[in-house]
Amino acid sequence: MDNTIYTTRRENDGYFTALILEAGSTQVKEESCFTLEDLKSIIADTYGDIQRVSPRVFQEEIDNRSVHTEEMLSILRDTYEGDLTHRWVYGSPMRPMSSSWARLPGGAVYLNADKAKTGFHSYVVVLAKLDKEIIEKYDLVFVSHGGQ
């Protein structure tokens, strides 16, 4: 699926937010409104007739589209000497990570990152997508993958 899609959620303040992923893009756009009907109208006026999907499908599509960019490959190649073709990369925004205390599966490689430039203390390169429990346990953020 590489067409424009969106999903909606209700915020704590009562507003509705639409998360929009345009065709060919990996960047999520947001639109907010107080009523769902008004939000749907804004989406139709701005994006036309686009498909609404569940939050799970929306996240899967983001993951599928988030292949390594040239910028990410440049950052990773400075510190990672292996083949990135079939690797998944996660960022650690909360703290630096290392093999001395973190126990990630799949031969994880921990790379230092410049928090000021990247938003992450460390990158973690793994062989396969991590499950939700591990991501939450270590406060990781999905960054990109090398493709299928």
C-alpha positions in Angstrom: 0.0 0.0 0.0 1.6 3.3 -1.0 -1.4 5.6 -1.3 -2.5 8.3 1.0 -4.1 7.0 4.2 -5.1 8.3 7.6 -6.2 7.3 11.1 -7.9 9.2 13.8 -7.6 9.4 17.6 -9.2 11.3 20.3 -7.0 13.5 22.5 -7.3 14.0 26.2 -8.6 17.5 25.7 -11.5 16.2 23.6 -10.1 17.2 20.2 -9.9 14.7 17.4 -6.6 14.3 15.6 -6.1 12.8 12.1 -2.6 11.3 11.4 -2.1 11.5 7.6 0.5 9.6 5.6 0.7 10.8 2.0 1.5 8.6 -0.9 5.3 8.1 -1.2 6.0 9.9 2.1 7.4 8.7 5.4 6.5 11.9 7.3 3.2 11.9 9.2 1.1 15.1 9.0 -1.5 16.0 11.6 -4.9 17.8 11.5 -7.0 18.5 14.6 -10.6 19.6 15.1 -13.1 19.5 17.9 -15.6 17.3 16.1 -15.0 14.2 14.1 -17.4 15.4 11.3 -15.4 18.7 10.9 -12.1 16.7 10.9 -13.4 14.4 8.1 -14.5 17.5 6.2 -11.0 19.1 6.5 -9.4 15.8 5.3 -11.8 15.6 2.3 -11.2 19.2 1.3 -7.4 18.9 1.7 -6.6 15.3 0.6 -9.7 14.2 -1.3 -11.1 10.8 -0.9 -8.5 9.0 1.1 -8.7 5.7 3.0 -9.1 5.6 6.7 -7.3 2.7 8.4 -6.9 1.4 11.9 -4.0 2.7 14.0 -2.3 -0.7 13.8 -2.4 -0.7 9.9 -1.3 2.9 9.9 1.8 2.1 12.0 2.6 -1.0 9.9 2.5 1.2 6.8 4.9 3.7 8.5 7.2 0.9 9.3 7.1 -0.5 5.8 7.9 2.9 4.2 10.6 3.8 6.7 13.6 2.2 4.9 17.0 3.7 5.6 17.4 7.1 4.1 20.8 8.3 2.7 21.2 10.5 5.7 20.6 7.6 8.1 22.9 5.3 6.2 25.6 8.0 6.4 25.2 8.2 10.2 25.2 4.5 10.6 28.2 3.8 8.3 30.3 6.1 10.4 30.1 3.6 13.3 28.7 0.3 11.9 30.8 -1.7 9.5 28.3 -4.5 8.7 25.8 -4.9 6.0 22.7 -2.8 6.7 20.5 -4.3 4.0 18.4 -6.5 6.3 18.9 -4.6 9.6 16.4 -2.7 11.8 17.5 0.4 13.6 16.0 1.8 16.8 16.9 4.9 18.7 17.2 5.4 22.4 16.1 8.9 23.3 16.1 8.4 27.1 19.6 7.1 27.8 22.7 5.6 26.2 22.5 1.9 25.7 25.2 -0.8 25.8 25.5 -4.5 25.9 26.7 -4.3 29.5 23.1 -3.9 30.7 20.7 -4.1 27.8 19.6 -7.6 26.7 18.2 -7.3 23.2 17.8 -10.3 20.9 19.3 -10.8 17.4 22.9 -9.9 17.9 22.2 -6.2 18.7 24.9 -3.7 18.0 24.9 -0.5 20.1 26.1 2.7 18.5 26.7 6.0 20.2 24.8 8.9 18.7 24.9 12.7 19.0 21.7 13.5 21.0 21.8 17.1 20.0 21.9 16.2 16.2 19.8 13.1 16.1 17.5 13.2 19.2 19.0 9.8 20.4 21.7 8.9 22.8 22.3 5.6 21.0 21.2 3.6 18.0 20.6 -0.1 18.2 21.0 -2.2 15.1 19.3 -5.6 15.1 18.6 -8.4 12.7 14.8 -8.4 13.0 11.9 -6.1 14.1 11.7 -6.0 17.9 8.4 -6.8 19.6 6.4 -4.2 21.4 7.3 -5.4 24.9 11.0 -5.0 24.3 10.5 -1.6 22.6 8.6 -0.4 25.7 10.9 -2.0 28.2 13.9 -0.1 26.8 12.1 3.1 25.7 13.2 2.6 22.1 11.9 4.4 19.0 11.7 2.7 15.6 14.0 4.6 13.2 14.2 2.7 9.9 14.9 -0.7 8.3 16.9 -1.9 5.3 13.9 -3.3 3.4 12.5 -6.7 2.8 
